[in-house]
Structure formats: structure tokens, C-alpha cells
């Protein structure tokens, strides 16, 4: 299994994110079956993601959420995982 979490500084249609998605990586919110956050950056855009590639089929995303704080211009994206 592979997990990629980063401040990508690009929207979901960006080049790097498209490359991840074209190679089998899926956004943590999609895997959790919940709507994507409204924003992860103070500009009102979603620029931070956690992508996972479940190579072995034993990784379950139980939840994914954003911790909204004024500590940074980026919000913390968090994923709750379970290994079967």
C-alpha cells in the first residue's frame, strides 16, 4: 500500500494530481465515501490531499476530514485507516 499526503499547491485537476490519479491513486475523501472539503487553504480552494493506492486490498479508509485552524494558511487533512 502507498499513501501520499502533501501540500500539493494545485487543484484536483492539476498536473501532479492527475498523474497520481492516472496511476491508481484515489483521494481519501472519495475512498471514505464522503464529500470533498469545501477548502483546505485560506484562499477558499482545495490544495491539500491524501492519496492512497491499495495494492494489497487490505486498506480501508474509515474517515477523512479537515482540521480547520488559523495556525497556518493550509488546513490539516487527516485520514482514519484500518488494515484488514
The first five atom37 places (N, CA, C, CB, O) and aatype in JSON, in Angstrom:
{
  "aatype": [20, 20, 20, 20, 20, 20, 20, 20, 20, 20, 20, 20, 20, 20, 20, 20, 20, 20, 20, 20, 20, 20, 20, 20, 20, 20, 20, 20, 20, 20, 20, 20, 20, 20, 20, 20, 20, 20, 20, 20, 20, 20, 20, 20, 20, 20, 20, 20, 20, 20, 20, 20, 20, 20, 20, 20, 20, 20, 20, 20, 20, 20, 20, 20, 20, 20, 20, 20, 20, 20, 20, 20, 20, 20, 20, 20, 20, 20, 20, 20, 20, 20, 20, 20],
  "atom_mask": [
    [1, 1, 1, 1, 1],
    [1, 1, 1, 1, 1],
    [1, 1, 1, 1, 1],
    [1, 1, 1, 1, 1],
    [1, 1, 1, 1, 1],
    [1, 1, 1, 1, 1],
    [1, 1, 1, 1, 1],
    [1, 1, 1, 1, 1],
    [1, 1, 1, 1, 1],
    [1, 1, 1, 1, 1],
    [1, 1, 1, 1, 1],
    [1, 1, 1, 1, 1],
    [1, 1, 1, 1, 1],
    [1, 1, 1, 1, 1],
    [1, 1, 1, 1, 1],
    [1, 1, 1, 1, 1],
    [1, 1, 1, 1, 1],
    [1, 1, 1, 1, 1],
    [1, 1, 1, 1, 1],
    [1, 1, 1, 1, 1],
    [1, 1, 1, 1, 1],
    [1, 1, 1, 1, 1],
    [1, 1, 1, 1, 1],
    [1, 1, 1, 1, 1],
    [1, 1, 1, 1, 1],
    [1, 1, 1, 1, 1],
    [1, 1, 1, 1, 1],
    [1, 1, 1, 1, 1],
    [1, 1, 1, 1, 1],
    [1, 1, 1, 1, 1],
    [1, 1, 1, 1, 1],
    [1, 1, 1, 1, 1],
    [1, 1, 1, 1, 1],
    [1, 1, 1, 1, 1],
    [1, 1, 1, 1, 1],
    [1, 1, 1, 1, 1],
    [1, 1, 1, 1, 1],
    [1, 1, 1, 1, 1],
    [1, 1, 1, 1, 1],
    [1, 1, 1, 1, 1],
    [1, 1, 1, 1, 1],
    [1, 1, 1, 1, 1],
    [1, 1, 1, 1, 1],
    [1, 1, 1, 1, 1],
    [1, 1, 1, 1, 1],
    [1, 1, 1, 1, 1],
    [1, 1, 1, 1, 1],
    [1, 1, 1, 1, 1],
    [1, 1, 1, 1, 1],
    [1, 1, 1, 1, 1],
    [1, 1, 1, 1, 1],
    [1, 1, 1, 1, 1],
    [1, 1, 1, 1, 1],
    [1, 1, 1, 1, 1],
    [1, 1, 1, 1, 1],
    [1, 1, 1, 1, 1],
    [1, 1, 1, 1, 1],
    [1, 1, 1, 1, 1],
    [1, 1, 1, 1, 1],
    [1, 1, 1, 1, 1],
    [1, 1, 1, 1, 1],
    [1, 1, 1, 1, 1],
    [1, 1, 1, 1, 1],
    [1, 1, 1, 1, 1],
    [1, 1, 1, 1, 1],
    [1, 1, 1, 1, 1],
    [1, 1, 1, 1, 1],
    [1, 1, 1, 1, 1],
    [1, 1, 1, 1, 1],
    [1, 1, 1, 1, 1],
    [1, 1, 1, 1, 1],
    [1, 1, 1, 1, 1],
    [1, 1, 1, 1, 1],
    [1, 1, 1, 1, 1],
    [1, 1, 1, 1, 1],
    [1, 1, 1, 1, 1],
    [1, 1, 1, 1, 1],
    [1, 1, 1, 1, 1],
    [1, 1, 1, 1, 1],
    [1, 1, 1, 1, 1],
    [1, 1, 1, 1, 1],
    [1, 1, 1, 1, 1],
    [1, 1, 1, 1, 1],
    [1, 1, 1, 1, 1]
  ],
  "atom_positions": [
    [[0.84, -1.18, 0.0], [0.0, 0.0, 0.0], [0.88, 1.24, 0.0], [-0.95, 0.0, 1.21], [1.97, 1.25, 0.57]],
    [[0.39, 2.28, -0.64], [1.13, 3.55, -0.72], [0.2, 4.68, -0.31], [1.71, 3.78, -2.16], [-0.95, 4.75, -0.75]],
    [[0.71, 5.57, 0.53], [-0.02, 6.75, 0.95], [0.83, 7.97, 0.62], [-0.37, 6.7, 2.48], [2.01, 8.03, 0.98]],
    [[0.22, 8.95, -0.07], [0.9, 10.19, -0.42], [0.08, 11.33, 0.16], [1.08, 10.34, -1.98], [-1.06, 11.55, -0.24]],
    [[0.67, 12.06, 1.1], [0.0, 13.2, 1.73], [0.87, 14.42, 1.56], [-0.29, 12.92, 3.25], [2.06, 14.39, 1.88]],
    [[0.28, 15.51, 1.05], [1.11, 16.67, 0.8], [0.3, 17.94, 0.61], [1.98, 16.44, -0.41], [-0.91, 17.91, 0.36]],
    [[1.0, 19.03, 0.75], [0.52, 20.34, 0.34], [0.9, 20.45, -1.13], [1.13, 21.54, 1.22], [2.0, 20.89, -1.46]],
    [[0.0, 20.04, -2.0], [0.31, 19.98, -3.43], [0.33, 21.36, -4.09], [-0.7, 19.1, -4.14], [0.95, 21.54, -5.14]],
    [[-0.34, 22.31, -3.48], [-0.44, 23.66, -4.05], [-1.0, 23.66, -5.46], [0.91, 24.33, -4.04], [-0.62, 24.5, -6.28]],
    [[-1.89, 22.72, -5.74], [-2.6, 22.73, -7.0], [-3.98, 22.11, -6.79], [-1.81, 21.96, -8.1], [-4.18, 21.31, -5.88]],
    [[-4.91, 22.51, -7.64], [-6.27, 22.0, -7.54], [-6.31, 20.57, -8.07], [-7.27, 22.9, -8.32], [-5.34, 20.08, -8.65]],
    [[-7.45, 19.9, -7.87], [-7.55, 18.48, -8.2], [-7.35, 18.19, -9.68], [-8.89, 17.96, -7.77], [-7.01, 17.06, -10.05]],
    [[-7.54, 19.17, -10.53], [-7.33, 18.96, -11.96], [-5.89, 19.28, -12.38], [-8.31, 19.82, -12.77], [-5.57, 19.31, -13.57]],
    [[-5.01, 19.53, -11.4], [-3.63, 19.87, -11.69], [-2.83, 18.71, -12.24], [-2.97, 20.39, -10.45], [-3.27, 17.56, -12.2]],
    [[-1.66, 19.01, -12.76], [-0.81, 18.03, -13.45], [-0.34, 16.9, -12.54], [0.39, 18.73, -14.04], [-0.44, 15.73, -12.91]],
    [[0.16, 17.23, -11.36], [0.68, 16.2, -10.45], [-0.45, 15.32, -9.93], [1.42, 16.84, -9.26], [-0.3, 14.1, -9.86]],
    [[-1.56, 15.91, -9.58], [-2.69, 15.14, -9.06], [-3.27, 14.26, -10.16], [-3.78, 16.08, -8.5], [-3.64, 13.11, -9.9]],
    [[-3.36, 14.77, -11.37], [-3.82, 13.94, -12.49], [-2.89, 12.75, -12.7], [-3.92, 14.78, -13.78], [-3.35, 11.65, -13.0]],
    [[-1.59, 12.97, -12.56], [-0.62, 11.88, -12.7], [-0.85, 10.81, -11.64], [0.82, 12.44, -12.6], [-0.82, 9.62, -11.94]],
    [[-1.08, 11.23, -10.4], [-1.37, 10.26, -9.34], [-2.63, 9.46, -9.65], [-1.53, 10.98, -7.98], [-2.64, 8.24, -9.57]],
    [[-3.7, 10.18, -10.02], [-4.97, 9.51, -10.3], [-4.86, 8.57, -11.49], [-6.07, 10.56, -10.56], [-5.48, 7.5, -11.49]],
    [[-4.1, 8.93, -12.5], [-3.92, 8.07, -13.67], [-3.1, 6.83, -13.35], [-3.25, 8.85, -14.8], [-3.06, 5.89, -14.14]],
    [[-2.45, 6.83, -12.19], [-1.64, 5.68, -11.77], [-2.27, 4.94, -10.6], [-0.24, 6.14, -11.4], [-1.58, 4.24, -9.86]],
    [[-3.58, 5.09, -10.43], [-4.32, 4.27, -9.47], [-4.45, 4.83, -8.07], [-3.69, 2.97, -9.38], [-4.96, 4.14, -7.19]],
    [[-4.0, 6.06, -7.83], [-4.16, 6.67, -6.52], [-5.54, 7.31, -6.41], [-3.05, 7.73, -6.26], [-6.03, 7.91, -7.36]],
    [[-6.16, 7.17, -5.24], [-7.52, 7.67, -5.02], [-7.5, 8.58, -3.79], [-8.54, 6.5, -4.84], [-6.85, 8.27, -2.79]],
    [[-8.22, 9.68, -3.88], [-8.33, 10.66, -2.8], [-9.01, 10.03, -1.58], [-9.12, 11.9, -3.28], [-9.95, 9.25, -1.71]],
    [[-8.52, 10.38, -0.39], [-9.04, 9.79, 0.85], [-10.52, 10.07, 1.07], [-8.25, 10.31, 2.03], [-11.22, 9.22, 1.62]],
    [[-11.01, 11.22, 0.65], [-12.43, 11.53, 0.83], [-13.29, 10.64, -0.06], [-12.7, 13.01, 0.51], [-14.34, 10.16, 0.36]],
    [[-12.83, 10.41, -1.29], [-13.55, 9.52, -2.2], [-13.58, 8.1, -1.64], [-12.9, 9.53, -3.61], [-14.61, 7.44, -1.68]],
    [[-12.43, 7.64, -1.12], [-12.39, 6.29, -0.54], [-13.26, 6.16, 0.69], [-10.96, 5.93, -0.19], [-13.78, 5.08, 0.97]],
    [[-13.42, 7.25, 1.44], [-14.28, 7.22, 2.62], [-15.76, 7.35, 2.26], [-13.89, 8.35, 3.58], [-16.63, 7.13, 3.1]],
    [[-16.03, 7.71, 0.99], [-17.42, 7.86, 0.55], [-18.09, 9.11, 1.09], [-18.22, 6.66, 0.95], [-19.3, 9.13, 1.3]],
    [[-17.29, 10.15, 1.32], [-17.85, 11.41, 1.84], [-17.46, 12.55, 0.91], [-17.35, 11.69, 3.28], [-16.48, 12.44, 0.17]],
    [[-18.22, 13.64, 0.94], [-17.91, 14.77, 0.06], [-16.53, 15.38, 0.36], [-18.99, 15.85, 0.19], [-16.08, 15.37, 1.5]],
    [[-15.9, 15.88, -0.67], [-14.62, 16.56, -0.51], [-14.82, 17.82, 0.33], [-13.99, 16.91, -1.89], [-15.92, 18.38, 0.35]],
    [[-13.78, 18.28, 1.0], [-13.92, 19.51, 1.8], [-14.16, 20.72, 0.91], [-12.66, 19.73, 2.66], [-13.82, 20.72, -0.27]],
    [[-14.75, 21.75, 1.48], [-15.0, 22.98, 0.73], [-13.7, 23.73, 0.47], [-15.99, 23.87, 1.49], [-13.56, 24.39, -0.56]],
    [[-12.75, 23.64, 1.41], [-11.45, 24.26, 1.22], [-10.43, 23.65, 2.17], [-11.54, 25.78, 1.43], [-10.79, 23.1, 3.22]],
    [[-9.16, 23.76, 1.79], [-8.06, 23.37, 2.68], [-7.03, 24.49, 2.76], [-7.4, 22.05, 2.2], [-5.97, 24.33, 3.37]],
    [[-7.33, 25.61, 2.13], [-6.42, 26.76, 2.1], [-7.24, 28.03, 2.28], [-5.6, 26.81, 0.76], [-8.41, 28.07, 1.88]],
    [[-6.65, 29.06, 2.88], [-7.39, 30.28, 3.18], [-7.92, 30.99, 1.94], [-6.52, 31.22, 3.95], [-8.78, 31.86, 2.06]],
    [[-7.42, 30.64, 0.76], [-7.94, 31.22, -0.49], [-9.31, 30.65, -0.86], [-6.96, 30.99, -1.63], [-9.94, 31.11, -1.8]],
    [[-9.76, 29.63, -0.12], [-11.04, 29.0, -0.42], [-10.93, 27.86, -1.41], [-11.99, 30.02, -0.95], [-11.94, 27.36, -1.9]],
    [[-9.7, 27.43, -1.71], [-9.5, 26.33, -2.65], [-9.03, 25.08, -1.91], [-8.47, 26.73, -3.75], [-8.52, 25.16, -0.79]],
    [[-9.2, 23.94, -2.54], [-8.69, 22.68, -2.01], [-7.33, 22.44, -2.66], [-9.69, 21.47, -2.29], [-7.25, 22.18, -3.86]],
    [[-6.25, 22.53, -1.85], [-4.89, 22.39, -2.36], [-4.11, 21.29, -1.65], [-4.16, 23.7, -2.22], [-2.96, 21.03, -2.0]],
    [[-4.71, 20.67, -0.66], [-4.03, 19.67, 0.16], [-4.81, 18.36, 0.1], [-3.88, 20.16, 1.64], [-6.04, 18.36, 0.21]],
    [[-4.09, 17.26, -0.08], [-4.75, 15.98, -0.3], [-4.0, 14.84, 0.37], [-4.89, 15.7, -1.79], [-2.81, 14.95, 0.68]],
    [[-4.72, 13.76, 0.57], [-4.11, 12.47, 0.9], [-4.61, 11.5, -0.15], [-4.48, 12.0, 2.37], [-5.81, 11.28, -0.3]],
    [[-3.67, 10.9, -0.88], [-4.0, 9.91, -1.89], [-3.48, 8.55, -1.44], [-3.41, 10.3, -3.27], [-2.41, 8.45, -0.85]],
    [[-4.25, 7.51, -1.74], [-3.86, 6.16, -1.36], [-3.96, 5.23, -2.56], [-4.74, 5.65, -0.21], [-4.81, 5.4, -3.44]],
    [[-3.07, 4.26, -2.57], [-3.12, 3.19, -3.56], [-3.13, 1.89, -2.79], [-1.9, 3.26, -4.58], [-2.16, 1.54, -2.11]],
    [[-4.23, 1.19, -2.89], [-4.47, -0.02, -2.09], [-4.01, -1.23, -2.89], [-5.98, -0.15, -1.7], [-4.83, -1.93, -3.49]],
    [[-2.72, -1.48, -2.9], [-2.16, -2.57, -3.7], [-2.56, -3.96, -3.21], [-0.66, -2.46, -3.71], [-2.76, -4.87, -4.01]],
    [[-2.68, -4.12, -1.91], [-2.96, -5.45, -1.36], [-4.44, -5.69, -1.08], [-2.17, -5.65, -0.08], [-4.84, -6.82, -0.8]],
    [[-5.25, -4.66, -1.15], [-6.68, -4.82, -0.92], [-7.07, -4.91, 0.54], [-7.16, -6.02, -1.62], [-8.21, -5.27, 0.85]],
    [[-6.15, -4.6, 1.46], [-6.46, -4.73, 2.88], [-6.54, -3.39, 3.6], [-5.43, -5.6, 3.55], [-6.57, -3.35, 4.83]],
    [[-6.59, -2.3, 2.85], [-6.62, -0.97, 3.43], [-8.02, -0.39, 3.31], [-5.59, -0.04, 2.74], [-8.57, -0.3, 2.22]],
    [[-8.59, 0.0, 4.44], [-9.94, 0.57, 4.46], [-9.85, 1.99, 5.02], [-10.92, -0.31, 5.31], [-9.27, 2.21, 6.08]],
    [[-10.43, 2.95, 4.3], [-10.5, 4.32, 4.79], [-11.81, 4.45, 5.55], [-10.39, 5.37, 3.63], [-12.89, 4.4, 4.96]],
    [[-11.71, 4.62, 6.85], [-12.91, 4.75, 7.7], [-13.46, 6.16, 7.67], [-12.59, 4.35, 9.13], [-14.67, 6.36, 7.71]],
    [[-12.55, 7.17, 7.6], [-12.99, 8.56, 7.61], [-11.86, 9.43, 7.1], [-13.44, 8.99, 9.03], [-10.69, 9.05, 7.16]],
    [[-12.21, 10.59, 6.61], [-11.23, 11.59, 6.21], [-11.84, 12.95, 6.51], [-10.84, 11.45, 4.69], [-13.02, 13.18, 6.25]],
    [[-11.05, 13.83, 7.06], [-11.59, 15.14, 7.42], [-10.5, 16.19, 7.44], [-12.28, 15.08, 8.78], [-9.31, 15.88, 7.35]],
    [[-10.93, 17.45, 7.55], [-10.02, 18.58, 7.6], [-10.13, 19.2, 8.98], [-10.33, 19.63, 6.48], [-11.23, 19.41, 9.5]],
    [[-8.98, 19.5, 9.57], [-8.93, 20.2, 10.85], [-8.73, 21.68, 10.55], [-7.79, 19.63, 11.78], [-7.64, 22.11, 10.15]],
    [[-9.79, 22.44, 10.74], [-9.75, 23.87, 10.44], [-9.11, 24.62, 11.6], [-11.15, 24.42, 10.16], [-9.56, 24.52, 12.74]],
    [[-8.05, 25.39, 11.29], [-7.29, 26.1, 12.29], [-6.7, 27.36, 11.66], [-6.17, 25.21, 12.89], [-6.54, 27.44, 10.45]],
    [[-6.4, 28.34, 12.49], [-5.77, 29.56, 11.98], [-4.25, 29.55, 12.19], [-6.38, 30.78, 12.66], [-3.6, 30.59, 12.07]],
    [[-3.69, 28.4, 12.5], [-2.25, 28.26, 12.74], [-1.45, 28.42, 11.44], [-1.95, 26.9, 13.38], [-0.31, 28.9, 11.47]],
    [[-2.03, 28.03, 10.31], [-1.36, 28.1, 9.03], [-2.35, 28.53, 7.97], [-0.71, 26.74, 8.66], [-3.56, 28.55, 8.21]],
    [[-1.84, 28.88, 6.78], [-2.75, 29.18, 5.68], [-3.29, 27.91, 5.04], [-2.03, 30.03, 4.62], [-4.21, 27.97, 4.22]],
    [[-2.73, 26.75, 5.42], [-3.23, 25.45, 4.97], [-3.85, 24.71, 6.14], [-2.09, 24.61, 4.34], [-3.35, 24.79, 7.27]],
    [[-4.94, 24.0, 5.88], [-5.6, 23.21, 6.91], [-5.04, 21.79, 6.89], [-7.13, 23.2, 6.7], [-4.56, 21.31, 5.86]],
    [[-5.1, 21.12, 8.02], [-4.61, 19.76, 8.13], [-5.64, 18.78, 7.57], [-4.26, 19.43, 9.59], [-6.8, 18.8, 7.99]],
    [[-5.23, 17.92, 6.64], [-6.08, 16.86, 6.13], [-5.7, 15.58, 6.88], [-5.93, 16.69, 4.56], [-4.52, 15.25, 6.99]],
    [[-6.71, 14.88, 7.39], [-6.48, 13.71, 8.24], [-7.27, 12.53, 7.67], [-6.9, 14.01, 9.72], [-8.39, 12.7, 7.18]],
    [[-6.68, 11.34, 7.74], [-7.37, 10.14, 7.3], [-7.31, 9.11, 8.41], [-6.75, 9.59, 5.98], [-6.28, 8.94, 9.06]],
    [[-8.41, 8.42, 8.63], [-8.52, 7.35, 9.62], [-8.53, 6.03, 8.86], [-9.82, 7.52, 10.51], [-9.47, 5.72, 8.13]],
    [[-7.46, 5.24, 9.04], [-7.28, 4.0, 8.29], [-7.48, 2.76, 9.16], [-5.91, 3.96, 7.66], [-7.28, 2.78, 10.37]],
    [[-7.89, 1.68, 8.49], [-7.99, 0.39, 9.12], [-7.36, -0.63, 8.19], [-9.47, 0.03, 9.45], [-7.67, -0.67, 7.0]],
    [[-6.48, -1.45, 8.72], [-5.91, -2.55, 7.94], [-6.64, -3.83, 8.27], [-4.39, -2.69, 8.21], [-6.75, -4.21, 9.44]],
    [[-7.13, -4.51, 7.27], [-7.83, -5.78, 7.48], [-6.84, -6.92, 7.44], [-8.93, -5.99, 6.44], [-7.23, -8.08, 7.6]]
  ]
}
